[in-house]
């Protein structure tokens, strides 16, 4: 019995030390599609989910409800648009790290399709 206790103790310590502490986001993370970022593939989904409730239908200077409206705004104020939302401070909008990368790439090159 005395020989088994040290072995069990070492096995217990090794088991505890080998555990990883991963958050739920890391376990369920979807790879970020940030190769070629287009309005129709990534940005429309982002805008529809996080921006359209305030930025559509003539309710705001910054209309993001269509590609034409979004591109017009980005052509004039692209850097401003990115900076306003990149720090997750604009009207409570919280972008994921992937969404930030996608938006930054699209602002730099606003491709439609």
C-alpha positions as CSV (number, residue, x, y, z in Angstrom):
1,X,0.0,0.0,0.0
2,X,2.9,2.4,0.8
3,X,4.3,1.9,-2.7
4,X,1.0,2.6,-4.4
5,X,0.3,5.9,-2.6
6,X,3.4,7.7,-4.1
7,X,2.5,6.4,-7.6
8,X,-1.1,7.6,-7.2
9,X,0.1,11.0,-6.0
10,X,2.4,11.4,-9.0
11,X,-0.3,10.3,-11.4
12,X,-2.7,12.7,-9.9
13,X,-0.3,15.6,-10.2
14,X,0.5,14.7,-13.8
15,X,-3.2,14.6,-14.6
16,X,-3.8,18.0,-13.1
17,X,-0.8,19.6,-14.9
18,X,-1.7,18.2,-18.2
19,X,-5.2,19.8,-18.3
20,X,-5.7,22.7,-20.6
21,X,-7.8,25.7,-19.7
22,X,-9.6,26.6,-22.9
23,X,-12.5,29.0,-23.1
24,X,-15.7,27.9,-24.8
25,X,-14.9,30.3,-27.7
26,X,-11.7,28.5,-28.3
27,X,-13.4,25.2,-28.3
28,X,-16.1,26.2,-30.7
29,X,-14.2,28.7,-32.8
30,X,-14.8,28.7,-36.6
31,X,-11.8,29.5,-38.7
32,X,-11.7,33.2,-39.8
33,X,-12.4,33.6,-43.5
34,X,-10.2,36.7,-44.2
35,X,-8.4,35.8,-47.4
36,X,-10.3,37.8,-50.0
37,X,-13.0,39.8,-48.2
38,X,-16.1,40.8,-50.2
39,X,-19.3,42.6,-49.3
40,X,-21.5,39.7,-50.4
41,X,-19.5,37.0,-48.6
42,X,-18.6,38.5,-45.3
43,X,-19.4,42.2,-44.9
44,X,-23.1,42.1,-45.7
45,X,-23.6,39.5,-42.9
46,X,-21.6,41.6,-40.5
47,X,-23.6,44.8,-41.3
48,X,-26.9,43.0,-41.3
49,X,-26.3,41.5,-37.9
50,X,-24.7,44.4,-36.1
51,X,-25.3,47.7,-38.0
52,X,-28.5,47.7,-40.1
53,X,-30.9,48.3,-37.1
54,X,-29.5,51.9,-37.0
55,X,-27.8,52.4,-40.3
56,X,-30.5,51.8,-42.9
57,X,-33.6,53.4,-44.5
58,X,-32.5,57.0,-44.5
59,X,-32.3,57.1,-40.7
60,X,-28.6,58.0,-40.6
61,X,-25.9,59.7,-42.5
62,X,-24.0,56.4,-42.6
63,X,-26.2,54.0,-44.5
64,X,-24.9,50.4,-44.6
65,X,-28.0,48.6,-45.9
66,X,-26.8,48.1,-49.5
67,X,-23.4,47.6,-51.2
68,X,-23.8,51.0,-53.0
69,X,-24.5,52.9,-49.8
70,X,-21.8,51.1,-47.8
71,X,-19.2,51.7,-50.6
72,X,-20.1,55.3,-50.9
73,X,-19.6,55.8,-47.2
74,X,-16.4,53.8,-47.2
75,X,-15.0,55.8,-50.1
76,X,-15.4,58.9,-48.1
77,X,-14.9,57.8,-44.5
78,X,-13.5,54.2,-44.6
79,X,-10.8,54.7,-42.0
80,X,-13.3,56.5,-39.7
81,X,-15.8,53.6,-40.1
82,X,-13.2,51.1,-39.1
83,X,-11.9,53.1,-36.2
84,X,-15.4,53.7,-34.8
85,X,-16.2,50.1,-34.5
86,X,-12.7,48.5,-34.1
87,X,-12.4,49.4,-30.5
88,X,-15.9,48.1,-29.8
89,X,-17.1,51.5,-28.6
90,X,-19.7,52.5,-31.3
91,X,-23.2,52.1,-29.9
92,X,-22.3,48.9,-28.1
93,X,-21.3,47.1,-31.2
94,X,-18.8,44.3,-30.4
95,X,-16.8,42.8,-33.2
96,X,-15.0,39.6,-32.9
97,X,-11.3,39.6,-33.8
98,X,-12.2,37.9,-37.1
99,X,-14.8,40.6,-37.9
100,X,-12.3,43.3,-37.3
101,X,-9.8,41.8,-39.7
102,X,-12.5,41.3,-42.3
103,X,-13.8,44.9,-42.0
104,X,-10.3,46.3,-42.1
105,X,-9.5,44.4,-45.3
106,X,-12.8,45.4,-46.9
107,X,-12.4,49.1,-46.0
108,X,-9.0,49.0,-47.7
109,X,-10.5,47.3,-50.8
110,X,-14.3,47.4,-50.9
111,X,-15.0,44.5,-53.3
112,X,-18.6,43.7,-54.0
113,X,-18.7,40.0,-55.0
